[in-house]
């Protein structure tokens, strides 16, 4: 979330924002918005959380 917020603030500081075209958003979602893609994106966070909190599930 921090990275997303930081990116948003940097984008807004650079000038007026404009939405990306629907076709570009749809193509991007098709490339990275899959269940498999979400799993690969989440895995490093899961590894970090379980390493930091080994008794999380006890």
C-alpha angles and dihedrals in degrees: 000000000000091000092049092049092046091050091050092051092048091049092050092047090054092061143282113343124225129193118254116246116272091241092056092047091049092049092048092048089051091053101044106011098083129117089246091051091049091051092052091047093049098045097080090050091049091050091050094048094048092047092050095044108033092166093052094114099039 
